[in-house]
Each structure stands twice: as structure tokens, then as C-alpha cells.
Amino acid sequence: MACGVHLLSSQAFFCPARFYGPARFFHDDLYQEWKIRYTLFPMSEQEDRKERIESLVRQVERHQHLYYNDEPEISDQEFDRLWDELRALAPDHPLFSRLGADGSEAFPKRAHRMPMNSQDKASSPEQFLRWVRRVDHPRYIVQYKLDGASIELQYDQGEFLCGVTRGDGQIGDDISPNVRRMQGVPIRLKTPFTGAVRGEVIMEHHVHRTLYRDKANCRNAANGIMRRKDGIGSEHLKILCYDAFTLSGDVEFRQEEDKLEWIGANGFVPVPYQVFPTAQEVIHFRDLVIEERADLGYDIDGLVVKGPEIDPADMQRTRPQKQIAFKFSSEEGITVLRDVVWSESGHLYTPVAMVDPVQLAGTTVRRASLVHPELIETMGLRIGSEVVITKRGDIIPKIERLVRQREEREGDEGKIVPPSRCGTCGAEVVNEGKRVYCSNPSCPRRDFHRLRKWISVLDVRDFGDVLLGKLFEAGLVREIADLYLLEEDTLAALEGMGRVSARKALENLRSAGPIPLERFIAGFDIGGIAELKLRKVVEAGFDTLDRIAEASVEELSRAEGIAETTAEALLRGIHAVLPQMRRVLASGCLEVHQGPHASREAKRLEGLSFCFTGAMERMKRSDAEKLVRAAGGEVRSSVTGELGRLVTNDPGSNSSKARRARELGVPIISEDEFLSLLEEKDAGSVAPGREP
């Protein structure tokens, strides 16, 4: 019998040499110093934090200077990661009040007429909506966020005066001779305008392909050319404009739309814009732009969103509050849903989307999670739907939302339908919306999955899927109790197993206890009910296997957090495997804490959840996770807002889990701090943290 097991997993490793790149972020000697100090002389958390902040400041300043005065060495996404980490570690650092660059010595300096400050940014719809709730604009003006170099064009009485780079936001380089040669710069306006027009110097794709293929990208090429003292190549650049500021009464702007209309009417090349009445329409427009931006002819890296009101005071701020850069992410893209396959894991069926290949975070993605049928129905997905797909952190690519239906469909055409019959035993498949499963309690696939679940819950090493598969195929193990009847000779006789390996596997299996009752039941994978839910049942007084089995649905549903449907599933599942459970207990190989005298040790970390990232020094990660479970805590594989603590020996790590923890305010602790929690005498003395 073939038992297919689909494993979708990814790992992320923090490697300073590779992530920072000695030639790009650190000089070799600085990197070697960093490596030696962290390896041989671990610092206190305060010292570690201080050194990390100093390092980030040096990197941010250097790359800002390169961005505005030379050729950038890193992408915007890489710079944003440095910026976000620094802001998380030191939100009040003086660097944030002196944005910009020092400028070039090759050109004279000139003050700006309108501040050229940076914008706050949002890189996800959730972040954007938080900004929307704060500003509450009556409508939203949306423009492309050009990926070029900022420029201010100054005019007196309609005559071009000069072109000034961004510099430090207040003073920049006067590169007027080069600006006069660029496309999109009217030397004389139709109106006697005195003030400034803000724009972006860009290089179009066709120019880059034809003349500057030796440059990494259009932005790098444009930055280099616009600052050439001889001005050669400036005629190949174009300025697109998006804002204006008047110093006289000859021209009056009542609202933001007035500025944009005036820009287009006076000979400038305006940045395209649209106006939307709701934030959701802005999000939808962004989805469409992500798909179409490759055809624009120039680079954009997001949208700029603002309200209709002109607020000069807000524009004077270091970071204006009433507009935002709604950026694209390298971990987000648009693709087409071509098919859905149903991944089988034991008796459960999970929908997996097959999509047109799309580049996300440096990888080509062809499949993504759809979670469950209820989500498919809620999003209105069909085969052929155009969708937003994300790949954030360590998480498997996931379809986030529908962009549009590419084709008109009638009736059930293109509808995504779960399987109706189990491919192994032929029994009916039940669709509960969030869970699709084979209804047959004796399905061989369910039996094998239960074995895998048991080994996973008890964290038994040297009993992987390959060994379990051999035992299952040979008929030596069909249920959990059979594992405890195995003998060393039987195991050693299997292909690829020797006596030493067999002895080690059996020792690990039989030393897995003692365990709390809730973990014992969770190991049988009953109704998809997790250990945390089962703990609620035990705490409600159903603290022996017999008490749970003899309870009614009404009695169990009185336990905190246990709905009637959960109680029904639990009782149905326990009655189906109760004989197996009794055989495991009768083997005498596993101790299970039952009843009111259960060990207090099993409650030490009760109510706390932990996630681990990076290498452990004093134990294996699997052993640490085992200790958490043994002390009544919960182990999680990803960082969410409800996580209690993230454990890592590298507090300055820029791994996705560490970044996410800092963003959500989840406490980050070291391995030593984790072990100190385990050494506390009772749960009441454990330092407070987030509840799971």
C-alpha cells in the first residue's frame, strides 16, 4: 500500500556573512571582528543591542549617501529591512530627524523651497488600513511612487531658475545645467508662477536596454548621469512631476487635485494619478498595478496615497502624516489560479493552489496554500481567477485575496470542489468548511497518520516516516500500541536498520514519558483537537481517560472554550480509539499523568507559548520543545501576536521570525533565560508574558 506524505516546509537561517555581504555592508575586518566577538565573547543583551544599533546606523547612513550621491549597492527592500530594524531597536535615534544625504561636492548648494522629506510607508493592506483609520480622508488621491531620484524645479515669474537634488531634505545640489538638458522640463511656463515643482528623475526601460545595459538598473544609471559634471547623458533622462508649492498669489491651489491639473497644463510630464472614494478601492488598484507595472516603461516601487486637503504644516514634518507610500513587496505578486489539488495528510484533505509561475522573494512559486474550502468560498475563487499571492517569512506561499475573475463563468464552471470519496478506502469525504476528512475511522491512511502524529507529539527521535512506513507496509505496526510490542531483533532485521539503530530507536520510544493526559489524547489525533483544547477539558475536572469517555456532550461543552461540536468530535473520536488507548496504557511502557494528583511539574509553563529560531547551544531544539510540552507549555512554529516568547541565541538576528517578533512586540529571550523559566518552582513565579 502506498502512503503518500506531502511535506511543505521551509527553513530560514541567519548567516551574517551571507546576509550582509562583507563587500557590501561590512568591511572584511569589521565582519571578522563581529564574528570573533559574538563567537568567543558573548555580550550582555544591552551591549549586544547597542552594538547592533551602531552597526545599523553606519549602514543606513552609508547607503543613504550612495542612493543620493552615487550608485546604490542594495535594493530598496534590503534598505527598508535595515531601516525597519533600526526603528524597532531605537525609535528615537537622531538619524530619523536628519534624513537624506550630505550631497556632492561637485555642485553648488541651494536651499529647497518646499521640504523634500521622506514618507511613512506601508507594505501590506493591513498596515495601509491602519494609516487610513488614523487620517480618515474623505477620498484618496493615488499616484505611482517612482523609483528614481527626487528633484526640485524652482521657478521665478514662470522662468526656470534651477534644479536641486534632494540632499538632506533642506539643502541639495544645484544641478541646473544637467536638468536643462533633461526631458520634461519647461524653461518658461504659461503662468507667472513663483515657487517649486517636485518631481523624479527617471530613466525609461528602452533607454537602459539600448544605451546603459552595463548599469545594474535604471535608477543606478539615472543617479550617476544626473550628477556628471560634464552633463553627458542628461538628455536621456526624463523628469515626471507630482507636486507643486507656490510662493506668490499669481497661482492658487485650493486642493491637491488643483496642483496635479496645473502641473499637466503647464508643460510638465505629470505622474499619473487616480482618485478613489474608499480605501478598499485603493487596495484593489494596487493589486492591478502590481500586475501591470512591468508594462509602464519605467520603474515604480509602490503608490503614494494622500488626501485632497493641502496641509503646509504637515509637509514641514520630518515624515508627513497625511500621506503614505503604499509600497510593493518582493514577497507579494499577482498570478492566475490554474488548478487545485487536494493534499492528503492522513485522513485530512487540504487544498493546494497550482498557479502560473511568479517570482517571490527570490524564488519561483508555482503552488500555494488555500487553507480550507471555507476560505475559497469566502474569497470567491474559481479556476482562472487572478489572485494576490504572498510569501512572508518562513511561511509557505499563500493566496491572500481575489483580484478579479479573468473570464465570465456560468453556473458551476470553474468551481473548486473538494473530493467526495476517499482515495484509499472509498468512504465518504466530509466537508465541514474548515476541515475536509475521510469519514471512515478505520481508514488505513488515518491509521498511518495517527502513528506519525503520535511520534510527532511525543517528539520521539529516530522514528521517522521511512521507518514507520516500512513497519506499516510489513504489517508489524498498525496501531500505536504495536509500537510498544516491537522487539530489537524485529526492528534490526528491517532493510537499512542495524542493531545499534534499532536499540537507539526503541530506547527513545520508551523514554518519551511521563506525559500529561491531554498530550496522550492529542497523540491519537482525535477530530483535529489540539492539546491546548484538551487541557481545558482536563482542567474542567475530566482528568482521567474514563471520566472523559463516560461524559456526555452537554457535560464536556461546559468546559471553558469547548463548543458542543468540539465535545461531539472528541467523544466520537475517543470511543473509536478507546481500545487502542487502553492497550497502550496496559503495555506499561508509558506513564500518563491522570487524576487530581497529576505532577505539578507538568503545569510549570502552563499558559505560556514558545517559538524557537536559530541554533541552540546547550541542547537540540527538539529537546527544548520537548521540555516545553513536558512542563505544560505550548510550542509554536511561527510568530503571531499571541505568542508568549521567541527563543533565540542571537537577539540581533534579522531572521523573519525575529523581525516579526520585534514588529509585534513579542518578548525575545535567550536560551539561558528560557532555561531559567524551567527552573522556577511553580507557574506562579514565572515572569508574566503573553497568553497563548
N, C-alpha and C positions, 0 to 999 in steps of 0.2 A: 504494500500500500504506500502510495506516495503522499507525503505530508508536506506540502509547500509552506514555507515560512517566509513572509516578506518582511524584511527588516529595513526600515528607513531611518537612518541616523546620520549625524554629522558631528564632528569634533572641531573645536577651535583651540588652538594653542597660542599662548602669549610668548613670543620669541623676540626679545628686544633687538637682536641683531638684524632679524629679518624685517620686523615691523618698522623700525625707524630707519634702517639702512644706514650704516656708518658713513657712507659717502654723501647722504642726503640730509640727514637730521643731526648726526653726531660726527665730529671728527673721530678718527680711529682711536686717538689717545683718550678722548673723553669716554668713548664707549668702553674701552678696556678698563678705565678707572671705575666706571659704573658697574661693570661685570665683576671686578675683583671685590669691590666694597659690598655688593649685595650677596656675593657668594661666601666670602670669608668673614665679613664683619656685619652681620645683620643689624640694622639700625632700629631704634625705637620707632613707633608709629609716627610720633611727632617729627622726628628728624627725617624720616622717610618722606612724609608729606611735604616738609619744607623743601627738600632737595628736588622732589618731583615738580613742585610749583616753579622753582627757579629754572629747572630744565625746560618746562613748558613755556615760560616767559621768553627764554632765549630763542626757542624755536619759532614761536609766534612772531616775535619782532623780526627775526631774520627772514621769514617767509613773507611777511607783510612788505618788507623792503624790496625783496625780489619781485613781488607781484606788481608793485607800483613803479619800480625804477629799473628793473632788469627783466630777466625771463624767469617766470615761476618754475620751480622744480617739482612741485607736487600739485595734485588735483585739488579742486575746491572741497571735495568730500574729505580728503585727508586733512586739509587745513581746518575744516569745520570740526573734525574729531578732536584735534588739538585744542581748538578754541573752547569747545564744549567741556572738555575735561578740565581745563584751567578754570572755567567759570564755575564748575561744580566744586572744585577744591578751594578756590579763592575768589568768591563772587565780588569782593570789594577791592580787588587788586587795582592799583593805579593805572595799569595798562589799559583797562577798559575806558578810561577817560581821556586817553591820548591816542585815539585810533589814527590809522593812516600810515604814512611813511615819511621819511626825512627829506625826500626829494633828491633830485640830481644836481650836481654842481655845474653841469654843462649849460644850464639855462638860468636866466634871472628869475627871482622870486616875485610873486604877486599875490595879494590877498584876494580871497573869494568875495563875491558879492552876496552869494547865498551859501550857507553852510553845506559842505559836502560830507555829511555824516553817514554812518552805516545804519542798516535797518536790522531790527529784530527779525528772526526767521522762524518759520515752521516747516517741518519736513514731513508732516503727516496730517491727514484730515483732522485727527483728534487735537493736535497742537493748534491747528488753524482755528478750529471751533472754540477753543479756549480763548484765543485772542478776540474772536467775534463777540463772544459773550461779554468781554471786558469793554469793547469800544462801542458796540451796538450802533453801527452806521445804518442810516435809512436805506442805502444802496451801496453797491461796491463797484468801484472803477478798477478794472483789471488790465494790466499791461504785461507784455513779455519782460522778463528780467534778463537783459542781455549779458552775455558772458564776454565782456570786453574790458576797456579801460575808461574810467569816468573822465569827463572833460567839462569845463565850464566855458561857455562862449559869452564874452562880455560885449555889450553894445552901448554906444552913446548917441542919442538922437538918431537911431536907426542905422548908424555906421559901425561896422565891425571894429572892435578895439583890440581884443586879444583872446587867446585860448589858453586856459590854465588847467593843469592836471590836478588831480585830487590832493596830492601831497599829504599833509597831516590833517586834512579836513578844513583847515582855516587858511593855509598858505600853500600854494603849489608852484610848479614850474611854468613859466610863460613860454610856451612852445608855438607862439603865433605864426612864425614863418612856415612851420610844417602844417599847421591847421589850415592856413590859407590854401594849401595845395590839396587838401582832402575833399572828398565828395560830400555834398550835403551841407555846406557852409555858405549861406548867402552873405555877401560882403555888404550889401545895402538892403535894408528891409523896406517893406511897403508902408510902415508906420514909424513915427518918430519915437521909437522905443529906447528907453534908457534902463538898463538892468542886466540880467543874465539869463541865459538859457542853458539848461543842463542836458547833457547827452552822453552817449557812449561811443567810443572809437572801436570799430569792429573791422575785421577782415572777412569778406564773404568766402564761402567754401570754394567757389570756382577759381577765385584768385589764389587761394592757398594751394589748390591742386595744380594750377598752371605754373605759378612763379615761386612758391615758397615751400615746396614739399620737404625741404631739409629741416624746417621748423616742426616741433612736436605737434603744434596745433595752431589754430587761427589766433587765439588770444596771445600766445607767446610771440608769434610773428608780429602782431599789431603793436604789442608793448615795445618790442625792440625798434621797430621802424619809426614810431611816433617820437622817439627820443633821439633819433640820429641828428647830430649837429649839422650834417650836410643836407638833411631833409630828403635824401634819396628814398624812393618808395612810398612817400606820403600820399602820392596821387592814387595809390592802390587801396587806400583806407577810406572808410565811409563813417560819417557820424550820424547816428539816429538820436533824436531828441525826445524828451519825455516830461520836462518840467520847465517852468519859467518864473522869474521873480522880477517885479518892476520897481524902480526907484523914483518914478515920476508919475504924474497924473495923466500923462498922454495915453496910456494904455491901462485899462482897469480889468482885473479878473475877479469876478464875484464867486465862482466856484471852480473846482478842479477841471470840469469839462470845458470851461471857457479857455483855460490855458491850452488844453490839447487842441481845441479848434483853432486857436490863434497860431499855434506852432505850425499846423498844417497849412494855414492860409498865408504864411509869410516866408515860404520858400525852404523851410527846414524839412528833413525827412522824418516824419513822426514815427514813434514806436506804436504799432497797432494797439488799440485798446477796445474793450467792450465794457458795458455796464450791466450789472445783474442785480435784481431786487433781493435775492436771498443768498445766504452762504452756501447752501447745498448746490445751487446752480454754479457757483464758483468752483466747487469741488468737482462737479461733473465736467466743467470746461477744462480744468486742469487735466483730468483723465484723457480728454480728447487731444489736448496739446501734447501730452506725453507721447501719444501715438504719431502725431503729425509733425513733431519738431524737426525730424530728420529732413523734411522736405522744405523747410523755411529758407534755406540758403545761407543761414548764419547761425551761430551758436546761441542758445539760451539755456539757462540752468534753473528756470523756475518762472514764477509770476510775481509781479508787485501788485499788492492789493491795498487800496486806500478808500476813504470815504469821500463824499462830494465837498465837504467843508474845507476851506483853506484856513489853516491854523499856523500862523507865523511863529507863535511861541513854541509849538510842538516841534517845528522844524529846527529850532535852535538847540534842541536837546542832543546829547551825545548819541542817543538812539531814539528817534521819534517813536511815539507810542501809537499814533493813529494810522500808521501804515506798516505793512509787514511783507517780507519776502517769503512767499509760499514756494519753497524750493522743491525740485525734483530730488529723488533719492536714487543712488546706484543700486539700491535693494528693491526697487519698485519698477514695474513695467506693465505694458499693455500687450495682451496676446489673445488668441482665439481658442476657445474650448472645442476640441475636436472629438473627444470620446471620454467615457467614464468607465473605468474598470473597478471591480469590487475586490479589494484586497482581503484575503481570508486569513484571520488570525484566530485559530481555534474555531469556535462556533460563531464568531463575530464577523460581520462583513462591513468594510469601511470603504467609502467612495474615494477614488483617486482620479484626479483630472489628468487627461492627456492633452497637452496644449502645443501650439506652434512654438518652436524653439525661441527663447528670449534670453538675452544676456542680463543676469542679475548678479551684482556684487562679484563680478569677475568670473562667473560660471555660466554655462549654458543650461537652462532649465527647460525640461520637456514634460515634467509631471508635477502635480501639486496636490496638496490635501484639500478635500472638500468637507471634511469633518463628519458630517452626517446628513441624511436626507432632509431633515427639517431646515437646515441652513440652505440647502439647494432650493427648496421651495420658497423660503423667505426672500432669497435674492432673485428669484425668478429666472434661474439659469436653464438654458437649453443647449443642446449640441449646436455649435456655431455661434454661441454668444461671445461677444467681445468683453473681456474681463480685466480687472486690475489684479496683478499677482505680485506678492511681496516675498522677500527672503530676508528676514530680520534676525540678526544674531545667529544662534545655533539652530534656529527653528527650521523645520522642513518648509519649502515653499508652500504658500497658502493663497488660495483665491480669496480676495477681500470683498469684492463687490462687482456688480454688473455695470458695464459702461453703456452698452447698447446691444440690441439684437441686430445682427448683420443681415438677417433675412426674415421676411414675413413668414410666419408658420401658422398652419391651420390645425385645429384640434390638438391631438397628441403628438404631432410631428416634432421630432427633436426632443421630446420629453425624456428626462433621465429617470429610469425605472429600476428599482432595486431587484435583485434576483428573487424569484418566488419559491424556488426549490433548492435545497442544499446539494451542492455538487458532490458530496461524499456519500451521504446516506439517503438522499432523495426526500427527506422530510420537508415539511412546510417551513419557509423562512418568515419570521415575524418582523414586521417593520413598526417600531414604536416611535418613529420620528427621530429621536436622538440615538437610537440603538437598533441595529439590524442583526438578527441572530437566528441560528438553526434551532427549531423548537424541540428537537429530539435530545433528551438528557443523556442518551446512550450513544450519541454520535461519536464515532472513532476520532474525528477531528477534535471534538470537545475534550475527549479523554486525553489526547496528546497535549492539547493546550493547557489542560489542568496540571499535567506533570511539569510543563515548562513554568507555569505560574507558581507552582509550589517551590521549585528550585530558586526562582527569582525572589519570591517573598522571603524565604529563609536565607537567601544570599549564600547558597552552597556553591563553593568553588569546585572546579574540575568535574562538573556535571553539566556540560554544555549541550547544545541542541544535537550535535553529531552523536554523542554518546547516548543521549536519550532516544534519538531516532533509531539507533542500532538495537537498543534494548526493546523498543516498542515493536519494530519490524520482526524481531525474533520471537515475539510473544513472551519475553521474560518479564516485562513490566507493562501492565495495562492500567493500573491504578496506583495511587500514591503509596498505599500500604505495601505494594510489591517491592518498592524501593528498599524497604527495611528488612526484606527477606533475602536480599541479594547476598551471595557469598563471594569471597575474594576469588576463589577458583573460577567461578562462573564469569565474573567480570574480566579476569585476566585472560580468559580464553577468547574474548572478542578480538576481531582484527584491529590492529593498531594499539591495543592495550597490553601492557605488561603487568607483572605482579606488583611492581612499585607503584605504578599509576593507579592500579585497581585499589591497592591498600590506601593510598592517599585520598582517593575519591570517596571511599566508604568512611574513612575517618572524618572527613569534612561533613559528610551527610549526617553522621550520628552525633556530631558535636555541635549541631546547629541550635540546640535548645539551651536553656529553657526559653519559652516564648509565651507572651500573653494570649489569652483566649481569642481576642479579636484578630490577631495575626494568624493564628491557627485556622480560623474560619476563612479569612481573606485568602489564604493559600489555596483554598478549594475553588476560588474564582466563582463565587455564587452570585448570579444575577448582576455582575458588574459592580457589586457593592464594595467600596474601598474600606480599608482598615479604619480610617477615621470615623466613618459612619458606624461601623460595627462597635467601635469603642463607646459610642453614645448608647448603644443597646446594653452593653455590659455595665456601664455606669448607672443605667436606669434600674439595675438590680437583677438583670438576666445574666448572671455571672457564671453560669455553668452551661455546658452544651445541652444538658437535659432541660434546663429551665427555658432556654430559647426554643428548643424543639417542641416543648409542650405548651408554649404560649399561644395565644390567639392573635390574629391580625390586629384586633382592637387594642389588646394589651401592649403589643410592640409599638404600635403607632403613637402611644402616649410618650414614648421616649423623645427627648429633645432632638429636633432635626430629622425625625424619621416619619416620612409620609406613609399613608396607607398603602400606596403602590410599592414603596420600598419594603414595607413589612411583608406584603404578599410575596414579593420576589424572594425575600430572604427565607421565609418559611418553605416556599416551594422548592428552593434550591437545597436547603438543609435536609429536607425529607428525602430528596433524590439521592443525596450522597451520605446520609447518616450512617449506613452500614460501613462505608469506606472509612469514615471518620473514626468509628469505633474500632475498626481493625488497626488503624494507625496508633491509636491510644493503647490498644492491647499489646502492641509489639514491644512496649516498654523501652523503645529507643528514643522517645521524645517526651520531654517534660513540658506540660502545658499548665500555666497558672490559671486556676479556676476558683471561684468562690470568694467570699469576703476576706480570706486570709492570703490573697494573692500578694506576691512580693511587692513591697514599696519601691524596690529598685526599678520595676517596670514602669513606674509613674514619674520618674525623676524629671524627664523632659516633656512631660505631658503638656499639650497646648502650644508647643514650640515646633517650628518647622525650619529645616536647614537645606541649603543647596551648596554643593561643593564645586570649586573650579580650580584648575591648576594642580600642580604636583603636591602631594603630601610628603612630609619629611619623616615623620615618626611612625607612620603606618600607611597601608594601602587605602585608597579612597573607599573601596568596597568594605574594608573593615570599619572605617569611620561611619559609613552609612549603617552598617550592622549595629554599631553601638547606639546610634540614634534610635533605631527601631526598638532595640532591647530596652531602652530607657523610656519608652512610651512616646517618643517624638516622631515627627513625620519627615521623610526625605522627599525633596522635590528636585526635578531635573531642570527646571527653568526658573528665572527670576520674575516674579509678579509683585504687585503692590501688597499682597497679603503674606509674602514670605517673611519669616522671622529673622533669619540671618543668612548671609552669604559667607562661606568659609574659604579663605584663600591665604596662602603664604606670601602673596605679592600684592599688598594693598594698593600699589601704584599701577596695577595691571590695567591695560586698555582693552582687555577681552570684552566681548559683547555682554557677558554676564556682569562683569564689574561695572561697565558703563551704565548698564540698565539699573543696577542696584543704586549707584550714585544718583541717577536721574529720579528714581522713585523714593529715595531716602531710606532704603533698606540698610540696616546696620551691616557693616563688613567687619568680620573678626578673623583673627589668625588661628592657626591650628592650636597654639598654646591656649588661647582664650577659649576655644571650643572644648579642649580637654578639661579646662578649669570648671566649665559648666557641669561636666560629667562627674567631677569630684565633689560637687556640692552635696550636702547631706540629704536634702529633700527639695521638691519642686518649688516650695515657697521661698527658698533662698536664692533661686536662680534670678539673675538680673532681668528686669522686665524687657519685653520685646514685642514684636507684632504677633498678633494671634493668627494662626493658620486659617 
